[in-house]
C-alpha cells in the first residue's frame, strides 16, 4: 500500500458521507446528472481569502485566473479579491464578463498577439511587458488606436524561489525582462506615450517553505527598489507574484502564511523612499482554489489482474492530468483520494484506481488503501480546484469535458 496526500481539513463526513458544502458528494453528482464532475466550494475559497487578509494586511490580493477559469467561480471571486491576473486574450474575455474593473486586471505571459494587446489597451487592462520588442508593439498599437496603454514591466529576477515546484525566474527564462535591462525601459514607456504602471516580479510557484518565500519576497522588494532608483521613477505598483503552495503528497506540510506575512510587513516597513507610495500585490491561484475543488468519478468496473485489484472509473487523466503524475511531476505520487461513503467498520484493501483511457499513464491512485468498493460507487480526488479541468487534455480519445459546479452552501452558482 502506497501513501496518499492529506485530505484537506475543510472536508468532513456526515453519517458516513463526504460533505461538499451543505450536500453530500453523491447528492451533487445526482444534481449534476452525470460524472465525472468537478465541484468547487466557494466557502473554502472565502476562508482562504480571510486567512490571506489576516496574514497580509495592506497588501492587495489578485487571483491568477489560469489556476481555475470556471466562470461562476470567477464571478464570485470578483467580490473577494482586489484584481485578476490573466495570461491570454481568452482569459481577458472571461474576467471582463465576470464584471471586474479592467483597471484591476493585469495581463502577463510571453507571446501576446497584437490582437490580444489591442483588446487589453482598448479595455484599460495593464499589460505586463515581457520583452523590449513587446513594449514597442504595445506602444505602436496604442498610438494607432489613439489610446494610452497601461504598461508594467515583468522582471526576470536575478534570483529564484528556492524549493519551488516550477521556477519562473533566475537565469535564462522566456518570462520577463532580465533585471539589469529593465530600468532603461521605464523611461521609454512615458516618452513613447504609455502610462507606466510598475513592476511584476514572479520567481516561482508551489512553494511550501516559508523561509524560501520570505527570502524571495525580500529579494523582490530590494530588486524593485534598485530598478526604480536606477530609473529615477517611483513605481505606482509592485506585483510580488505568488508561489504559495498546497500539500499534495504524503509528508507535505501546509505553508505557514502568517509567518510569511509578518516577514513581508517587516520588509516593507524598511523599504526605500522610492517605494513608499507603491501599492504591493500578491497574486495567488492554487493556494486560493486548489483545496476548494473535488473531482468525483464513478467506478464502472472492478477487475483482478495477477493478484492486483483495479477500480476502473469513468474519469481519468483527460480531466486530472496532474493527479495522474503527468503534469511536470518527476516521480509519480498519490494525491489524496477516498470513496465518498465510508462506514465505521469498513476494512481497507489495496487497489489501483485507473481511468477509462487506453494508456497505462491513466492512473489516479497507485496501490492506495480504500474501503472495499463496488461498481457504481463514487471516488473523490482532492486538490482538484486548480490546474484540473482547464489544464488537462479533455478531448483525448474523444472523451470530452467533465461537468463543473461552483457551489455555495446548498446552492449551485
C-alpha positions as CSV (number, residue, x, y, z in Angstrom):
1,X,0.0,0.0,0.0
2,X,1.4,3.4,-1.0
3,X,0.7,6.6,0.9
4,X,-1.6,9.3,-0.3
5,X,-1.6,13.0,0.3
6,X,-3.5,14.6,3.2
7,X,-7.2,15.2,2.7
8,X,-7.8,19.0,3.3
9,X,-9.2,19.8,6.7
10,X,-12.1,21.6,5.1
11,X,-13.8,18.3,4.3
12,X,-15.9,16.3,6.7
13,X,-18.1,13.2,6.7
14,X,-21.7,13.3,7.9
15,X,-23.4,9.9,8.6
16,X,-20.6,8.3,6.5
17,X,-21.0,10.6,3.5
18,X,-18.5,13.1,2.2
19,X,-19.9,16.6,2.5
20,X,-19.3,19.3,0.0
21,X,-20.9,22.4,1.2
22,X,-24.3,21.5,2.7
23,X,-24.9,18.5,0.5
24,X,-23.2,15.2,0.2
25,X,-20.9,14.4,-2.8
26,X,-23.4,11.9,-4.0
27,X,-26.2,14.5,-4.0
28,X,-24.1,16.9,-6.1
29,X,-23.4,14.1,-8.6
30,X,-27.1,13.4,-8.8
31,X,-27.9,17.1,-9.3
32,X,-25.3,17.4,-12.0
33,X,-26.8,14.4,-13.8
34,X,-23.6,12.7,-14.6
35,X,-20.0,12.1,-13.7
36,X,-17.1,12.8,-14.0
37,X,-17.7,16.1,-12.1
38,X,-15.7,18.9,-10.5
39,X,-17.2,20.6,-7.5
40,X,-15.7,23.9,-6.3
41,X,-16.8,25.0,-2.8
42,X,-16.8,28.8,-2.6
43,X,-16.9,28.6,1.2
44,X,-13.4,27.1,1.2
45,X,-12.2,29.9,-1.1
46,X,-13.7,32.5,1.3
47,X,-11.8,31.1,4.2
48,X,-8.6,31.2,2.2
49,X,-9.2,34.9,1.4
50,X,-9.9,35.6,5.1
51,X,-6.6,33.9,6.0
52,X,-4.7,36.0,3.5
53,X,-6.3,39.2,4.7
54,X,-5.3,38.4,8.3
55,X,-1.7,37.5,7.4
56,X,-1.1,40.3,4.8
57,X,-2.9,43.5,6.0
58,X,-2.5,46.3,3.5
59,X,-1.4,44.0,0.6
60,X,-3.6,43.7,-2.4
61,X,-4.8,40.2,-3.4
62,X,-5.0,39.2,-7.1
63,X,-6.4,35.9,-8.4
64,X,-4.4,34.1,-11.1
65,X,-7.1,33.0,-13.5
66,X,-5.0,30.3,-15.0
67,X,-5.5,28.2,-11.8
68,X,-9.2,27.8,-12.5
69,X,-11.2,29.9,-15.0
70,X,-14.7,28.4,-14.3
71,X,-16.9,31.4,-15.0
72,X,-19.3,31.1,-12.0
73,X,-16.2,30.9,-9.8
74,X,-14.7,34.0,-11.4
75,X,-17.9,36.0,-10.9
76,X,-17.9,35.0,-7.2
77,X,-14.2,35.9,-6.9
78,X,-14.8,39.4,-8.2
79,X,-16.2,40.5,-4.8
80,X,-13.5,38.6,-2.8
81,X,-10.2,39.8,-4.4
82,X,-8.8,43.1,-5.5
83,X,-7.9,42.1,-9.0
84,X,-7.3,39.3,-11.5
85,X,-4.1,38.3,-13.3
86,X,-4.7,36.8,-16.8
87,X,-2.4,35.1,-19.3
88,X,-4.3,35.3,-22.6
89,X,-6.9,37.2,-24.6
90,X,-9.3,34.4,-23.8
91,X,-8.9,34.9,-20.1
92,X,-9.3,38.7,-20.7
93,X,-12.8,38.0,-22.1
94,X,-13.7,35.8,-19.1
95,X,-12.7,38.3,-16.5
96,X,-14.4,41.2,-18.3
97,X,-17.5,39.1,-18.4
98,X,-17.1,38.4,-14.7
99,X,-17.6,42.1,-14.1
100,X,-14.2,43.2,-12.7
101,X,-13.0,46.7,-13.3
102,X,-10.4,46.4,-16.2
103,X,-8.1,48.8,-14.3
104,X,-7.8,46.0,-11.7
105,X,-6.7,43.4,-14.3
106,X,-3.1,42.7,-15.3
107,X,-2.1,40.6,-18.4
108,X,1.2,38.6,-18.2
109,X,2.7,35.9,-20.4
110,X,5.1,35.7,-23.3
111,X,3.9,35.6,-26.9
112,X,1.0,38.0,-26.7
113,X,-0.5,38.5,-30.1
114,X,-1.2,42.0,-31.5
115,X,-5.0,41.5,-31.3
116,X,-4.6,40.5,-27.6
117,X,-2.6,43.6,-26.9
118,X,-5.2,45.7,-28.7
119,X,-8.0,44.2,-26.5
120,X,-6.1,44.9,-23.4
121,X,-5.3,48.5,-24.4
122,X,-8.9,49.2,-25.5
123,X,-10.2,47.8,-22.2
124,X,-7.8,49.6,-19.9
125,X,-6.1,46.4,-18.7
126,X,-2.5,46.7,-17.5
127,X,-0.1,44.8,-19.7
128,X,2.9,43.2,-18.0
129,X,5.5,43.6,-20.8
130,X,7.7,40.6,-21.3
131,X,10.4,42.0,-23.7
132,X,11.6,45.2,-25.4
133,X,10.0,44.2,-28.7
134,X,6.7,43.5,-27.0
135,X,7.0,47.0,-25.4
136,X,7.4,48.6,-28.9
137,X,4.5,46.6,-30.3
138,X,2.2,47.7,-27.4
139,X,3.2,51.3,-27.8
140,X,2.7,51.2,-31.5
141,X,-0.8,49.7,-31.1
142,X,-1.6,52.3,-28.5
143,X,-0.6,55.1,-31.0
144,X,-2.7,53.5,-33.8
145,X,-5.7,53.3,-31.5
146,X,-5.2,56.8,-30.1
147,X,-5.1,55.4,-26.6
148,X,-2.6,55.4,-23.8
149,X,-1.6,51.8,-22.9
150,X,-1.2,50.9,-19.2
151,X,2.2,49.2,-19.1
152,X,4.1,47.4,-16.3
153,X,7.4,45.6,-16.8
154,X,7.7,42.0,-15.9
155,X,11.1,41.3,-14.4
156,X,13.1,38.1,-14.8
157,X,14.7,38.4,-11.3
158,X,18.3,37.6,-10.7
159,X,17.2,35.1,-8.0
160,X,14.9,32.1,-7.9
161,X,12.3,30.9,-5.5
162,X,14.2,28.0,-3.7
163,X,12.3,24.8,-3.4
164,X,9.5,25.9,-5.7
165,X,7.8,23.3,-7.9
166,X,8.2,25.5,-11.0
167,X,10.9,28.1,-11.2
168,X,9.8,31.3,-13.1
169,X,12.8,33.5,-12.6
170,X,16.6,33.4,-12.3
171,X,18.9,32.6,-15.2
172,X,17.8,32.3,-18.8
173,X,14.0,32.3,-18.9
174,X,11.3,33.0,-21.5
175,X,9.4,35.1,-18.9
176,X,10.0,38.7,-18.3
177,X,13.0,41.0,-19.0
178,X,16.3,40.4,-17.4
179,X,16.6,42.5,-14.2
180,X,19.6,44.5,-15.4
181,X,17.8,45.6,-18.6
182,X,14.6,46.9,-17.0
183,X,15.5,50.4,-15.8
184,X,16.1,52.0,-19.2
185,X,12.7,50.7,-20.5
186,X,10.8,52.6,-17.8
187,X,11.7,56.0,-19.3
188,X,10.8,54.7,-22.8
189,X,7.2,54.0,-21.7
190,X,6.5,57.6,-20.8
191,X,8.5,59.0,-23.7
192,X,6.6,57.0,-26.3
193,X,3.1,57.6,-25.0
194,X,2.5,54.9,-22.5
195,X,1.4,55.0,-18.8
196,X,3.9,53.3,-16.5
197,X,2.1,51.1,-14.0
198,X,5.0,49.5,-12.2
199,X,6.8,46.1,-11.9
200,X,5.9,42.5,-11.9
201,X,8.4,40.1,-10.2
202,X,7.4,36.4,-10.1
203,X,10.1,34.0,-9.1
204,X,8.3,30.6,-8.8
205,X,5.3,28.6,-7.8
206,X,4.2,25.8,-5.5
207,X,6.4,26.6,-2.5
208,X,5.6,25.2,0.9
209,X,8.8,26.5,2.6
210,X,8.0,29.8,4.4
211,X,11.7,30.7,4.7
212,X,12.1,30.4,0.9
213,X,9.1,32.7,0.3
214,X,10.3,35.2,2.9
215,X,13.7,35.3,1.2
216,X,12.2,35.6,-2.3
217,X,9.8,38.4,-1.3
218,X,12.6,40.4,0.5
219,X,14.7,40.0,-2.6
220,X,11.9,41.1,-4.8
221,X,11.3,44.3,-2.8
222,X,15.1,45.0,-2.9
223,X,15.1,44.4,-6.7
224,X,12.1,46.8,-7.2
225,X,14.0,49.4,-5.1
226,X,17.2,49.0,-7.1
227,X,15.4,49.2,-10.5
228,X,13.4,52.2,-9.5
229,X,16.4,54.1,-8.2
230,X,18.3,53.3,-11.4
231,X,15.4,54.6,-13.5
232,X,14.7,57.5,-11.2
233,X,11.0,56.7,-11.3
234,X,8.8,55.6,-8.4
235,X,6.6,52.6,-9.4
236,X,2.9,53.0,-8.7
237,X,2.5,49.3,-8.2
238,X,4.7,46.3,-7.4
239,X,3.4,42.8,-8.0
240,X,5.4,40.4,-5.9
241,X,4.0,37.3,-7.6
242,X,2.7,34.4,-5.5
243,X,4.2,31.0,-5.3
244,X,2.2,29.8,-2.2
245,X,1.9,26.0,-2.4
246,X,-0.5,23.5,-1.0
247,X,0.3,20.0,0.3
248,X,-0.4,17.5,-2.4
249,X,1.6,14.5,-1.2
250,X,2.3,12.4,1.9
251,X,4.7,14.3,4.1
252,X,3.9,17.7,2.7
253,X,3.1,20.3,5.4
254,X,0.9,23.4,4.8
255,X,2.6,26.7,4.3
256,X,2.8,29.0,7.3
257,X,1.4,32.1,5.6
258,X,1.2,34.0,8.9
259,X,5.0,33.9,9.2
260,X,5.4,34.9,5.6
261,X,3.1,37.8,6.1
262,X,4.8,39.0,9.2
263,X,8.2,39.0,7.5
264,X,6.9,40.9,4.5
265,X,5.4,43.5,6.8
266,X,8.8,44.0,8.3
267,X,10.5,44.1,4.9
268,X,8.1,46.8,3.7
269,X,8.4,48.8,6.9
270,X,12.1,49.3,6.0
271,X,11.7,49.9,2.2
272,X,13.3,52.7,0.5
273,X,11.6,56.1,-0.1
274,X,11.2,55.5,-3.8
275,X,8.8,52.6,-3.0
276,X,7.0,54.5,-0.2
277,X,3.8,55.1,-2.2
278,X,3.8,51.9,-4.2
279,X,0.8,49.5,-3.9
280,X,2.1,46.0,-3.3
281,X,0.2,43.0,-4.6
282,X,0.5,39.2,-4.2
283,X,-1.2,37.1,-6.9
284,X,-2.4,33.6,-5.9
285,X,-4.1,30.8,-7.8
286,X,-3.8,27.3,-6.4
287,X,-3.4,28.5,-2.8
288,X,-6.9,30.1,-3.1
289,X,-8.8,27.5,-5.0
290,X,-6.8,24.3,-5.2
291,X,-8.1,22.7,-2.0
292,X,-11.6,24.0,-2.8
293,X,-12.1,21.5,-5.6
294,X,-13.0,17.8,-5.6
295,X,-13.1,15.6,-8.7
296,X,-15.8,13.0,-8.5
297,X,-15.6,9.9,-10.7
298,X,-17.7,6.8,-10.7
299,X,-16.4,3.2,-10.7
300,X,-17.6,1.4,-13.9
301,X,-15.6,-1.8,-13.5
302,X,-13.7,-3.8,-10.8
303,X,-11.2,-6.3,-12.0
304,X,-8.3,-8.5,-10.9
305,X,-5.0,-9.0,-12.7
306,X,-2.1,-11.0,-11.5
307,X,-3.2,-10.6,-7.9
308,X,-3.9,-6.9,-8.1
309,X,-7.2,-5.1,-7.9
310,X,-8.1,-2.3,-10.3
311,X,-11.0,0.0,-10.0
312,X,-11.8,1.4,-13.4
313,X,-13.5,4.8,-13.3
314,X,-15.3,7.0,-15.9
315,X,-12.8,9.8,-15.4
316,X,-9.0,10.0,-15.8
317,X,-6.0,12.0,-16.8
318,X,-8.0,13.8,-19.5
319,X,-9.6,15.7,-16.6
320,X,-6.9,15.4,-13.9
321,X,-3.6,15.3,-15.7
322,X,-1.6,16.5,-12.7
323,X,-3.1,13.8,-10.4
324,X,-2.0,11.1,-12.8
325,X,1.6,12.3,-12.4
326,X,1.9,13.6,-16.0
327,X,2.0,17.3,-15.4
328,X,5.6,18.0,-14.5
329,X,6.0,15.5,-11.7
330,X,9.3,13.7,-11.8
331,X,8.3,10.8,-9.5
332,X,4.6,9.9,-9.5
333,X,3.0,10.2,-6.1
334,X,-0.6,9.8,-5.0
335,X,-2.9,12.8,-4.5
336,X,-5.4,12.5,-1.6
337,X,-8.2,10.1,-2.6
338,X,-11.2,8.5,-0.9
339,X,-14.6,6.9,-1.5
340,X,-17.5,9.4,-1.0
341,X,-19.1,7.0,1.5
342,X,-17.2,5.4,4.4
343,X,-18.6,3.1,7.1
344,X,-17.0,3.0,10.6
345,X,-16.3,-0.8,10.2
346,X,-15.1,-0.7,6.6
347,X,-11.9,-2.6,6.2
348,X,-9.3,-1.3,3.7
349,X,-8.0,-3.1,0.6
350,X,-5.1,-2.1,-1.7
351,X,-6.3,-1.1,-5.1
352,X,-5.2,1.0,-8.1
353,X,-7.7,3.5,-9.4
354,X,-7.4,3.8,-13.2
355,X,-9.2,5.8,-15.8
356,X,-11.0,4.9,-18.9
357,X,-8.3,5.8,-21.4
358,X,-6.3,3.3,-23.4
359,X,-2.9,4.2,-21.9
360,X,-1.1,2.9,-18.8
361,X,-0.4,6.5,-17.9
362,X,-4.1,6.9,-16.9
363,X,-3.7,6.1,-13.2
364,X,-5.4,8.3,-10.5
365,X,-4.4,6.1,-7.5
366,X,-1.5,3.7,-7.4
367,X,-1.8,0.9,-4.8
368,X,-3.9,3.0,-2.4
369,X,-5.8,1.9,0.6
370,X,-9.6,2.2,0.2
371,X,-12.7,0.6,1.7
372,X,-13.9,-2.3,-0.4
373,X,-15.7,-0.6,-3.4
374,X,-18.1,-1.8,-6.0
375,X,-19.2,-0.7,-9.4
376,X,-21.4,2.4,-9.1
377,X,-19.5,3.8,-6.1
378,X,-18.1,7.3,-6.3
379,X,-14.4,8.1,-5.8
380,X,-13.3,11.6,-4.7
381,X,-9.9,13.0,-5.8
382,X,-9.0,16.1,-3.8
383,X,-6.9,19.2,-4.6
384,X,-8.9,19.4,-7.9
385,X,-9.7,23.1,-7.7
386,X,-6.5,24.3,-9.5
387,X,-5.0,23.1,-12.8
388,X,-7.5,20.4,-13.3
389,X,-10.2,20.7,-15.9
390,X,-8.6,23.5,-17.8
391,X,-5.1,22.1,-17.7
392,X,-5.9,18.6,-18.9
393,X,-6.4,17.1,-22.4
394,X,-10.2,16.7,-22.3
395,X,-10.5,15.9,-26.0
396,X,-8.1,13.0,-25.8
397,X,-9.7,9.8,-27.3
398,X,-12.9,11.8,-27.7
399,X,-13.8,11.5,-24.0
400,X,-15.0,15.1,-23.7
401,X,-15.0,17.6,-20.8
402,X,-16.1,16.9,-17.2
403,X,-19.0,18.7,-15.7
404,X,-18.2,21.6,-13.3
405,X,-20.2,23.1,-10.5
406,X,-19.3,26.0,-8.2
407,X,-21.3,25.7,-5.1
408,X,-22.1,28.0,-2.1
409,X,-23.7,26.1,0.7
410,X,-26.5,24.1,-0.9
411,X,-26.7,26.3,-4.0
412,X,-25.2,25.9,-7.4
413,X,-23.9,29.3,-8.6
